[in-house]
Amino acid sequence: MENRNNALHYKMYKSGKSIVYAGLATTAALAGLVLANTNATAVHADAATPASAAVTSQAATTAANSSAATSAEIASQEAVVNSASANVEQQQNVVNAASDALQSATNLNSTSAAVASAASAYSAANSDYYAARHAQAVAHKAANAASDSAAVVSGVNTADLTAWWNQTGQSDYNRVMNAKSNAQANLDEAQAQSDTVVNAWNQASDAVAAAEKAGLKSDSNEMKALNAQKSLAYNNMVAVQNAIKTARNDVKAADKMLNNTKDGISLNQAKAIMDQLPALKKAAQEAEQAYKDAVQATKDAGDIANAKYNAWTAARKANNLPYGTDDPVYQSLSDAASSAAAQISRDEAGMKALPTADGTALSQAEEWAKEAQTKLDHNRVGGN
């Protein structure tokens, strides 16, 4: 009987983010004792004053009914509050799950920065490596071209030419060039004397002609002297002309020797090739050295790229990102982080407005429960 008359009331308080309700036992037995005492008093008063007993009995009945009505109201509101609280707890779990996802993805974003940085460094180093490889290919091609130019000039194998030149070619060239030089010097000298001896011949001839015109006898000493001078001038002129002719022939002979080919090349061609060969060989050596430098640069760039790749791999392993920041799993977690952040914002802002089963908001149900409890407490005091 006592258990049936017990009514359970709840006081609300916050525990963390959850709403907790503590039961307060309102013992109907105590109320029964009060009513029993009241009834006993009413029996005694019956004999003395019947009207007063009726009023007392009516007041007790009214108080009991009011208390029962208020308890029912509280129970109703407690059911509303409990329903809203369950929704809040469920939504809080959603918030917590979203918060965990956000934290996980946020941590992943933070730690994967090293992966992104390492991947970027590797990408740059790899680009440098391929650029070095391209430069190496260009340098190799240039080195081969320079080497080919130094090896073959005008269709002549410079190695064979150099051997021949050192053995006989250069001495033959020098000998012919000396002969030509001497012949040219003789030609220049004879040509320089040509005008003089021609003028002397003309003057001597004019003098003899004038003497003959003047009637100077040919056997006269004066005429003989003029004729002797004329003869000398003539001989000098012929000698100079012969010297010019000889010198010209010698120059031509020297040129012919210089231009005559032997095994497909002349002394002049050999000399021209040998003159430019040092520059060609130097260019070939420089191109070869540039190629060697490019090979070393490629190796260095490859070593750097490998080191950057290893660093990237280590960063991926350390952050459980086997494929780097472009991995679908990583992208999924990043998307989850954005969604979780938005979900937390929405849930925390709207949690208090979550509706209960009967459409009542949690905050409103809490207020109604408080008001019902206040009414019950007030009626209990009034009944006492």
Stockholm file with secondary structure:
# STOCKHOLM 1.0

chainA/1-384         MENRNNALHYKMYKSGKSIVYAGLATTAALAGLVLANTNATAVHADAATPASAAVTSQAATTAANSSAATSAEIASQEAVVNSASANVEQQQNVVNAASDALQSATNLNSTSAAVASAASAYSAANSDYYAARHAQAVAHKAANAASDSAAVVSGVNTADLTAWWNQTGQSDYNRVMNAKSNAQANLDEAQAQSDTVVNAWNQASDAVAAAEKAGLKSDSNEMKALNAQKSLAYNNMVAVQNAIKTARNDVKAADKMLNNTKDGISLNQAKAIMDQLPALKKAAQEAEQAYKDAVQATKDAGDIANAKYNAWTAARKANNLPYGTDDPVYQSLSDAASSAAAQISRDEAGMKALPTADGTALSQAEEWAKEAQTKLDHNRVGGN
#=GR chainA/1-384 SS CHHHHCEEEEEEEEETTEEEEEEEEECHHHHHHHHHHHHHHHHHHHHHCHHHHHHHHHHHHHHHHHHHHHHHHHHHHHHHHHHHHHHHHHHHHHHHHHHHHHHHHHHHHHHHHHHHHHHHHHHHHHHHHHHHHHHHHHHHHHHHHHHHHHHEETTEEHHHHHHHIIIIIHHHHHHHHHHHHHHHHHHHHHHHHHHHHHHHHHHHHHHHHHHHHTTCCTTSHHHHHHHHHHHHHHHHHHHHHHHHHHHHHHHHHHHHHHHCEETTEEHHHHHHHHHHHHHHHHHHHHHHHHHHHHHHHHHHHHHHHHHHHHHHHHHHHHTTCTTGGGCHHHHHHHHHHHHHHHHHHHHHHHGGGCBCTTSCBHHHHHHHHHHHHHHHHHHHHHHC
#=GC SS_cons         CHHHHCEEEEEEEEETTEEEEEEEEECHHHHHHHHHHHHHHHHHHHHHCHHHHHHHHHHHHHHHHHHHHHHHHHHHHHHHHHHHHHHHHHHHHHHHHHHHHHHHHHHHHHHHHHHHHHHHHHHHHHHHHHHHHHHHHHHHHHHHHHHHHHHEETTEEHHHHHHHIIIIIHHHHHHHHHHHHHHHHHHHHHHHHHHHHHHHHHHHHHHHHHHHHTTCCTTSHHHHHHHHHHHHHHHHHHHHHHHHHHHHHHHHHHHHHHHCEETTEEHHHHHHHHHHHHHHHHHHHHHHHHHHHHHHHHHHHHHHHHHHHHHHHHHHHHTTCTTGGGCHHHHHHHHHHHHHHHHHHHHHHHGGGCBCTTSCBHHHHHHHHHHHHHHHHHHHHHHC
//
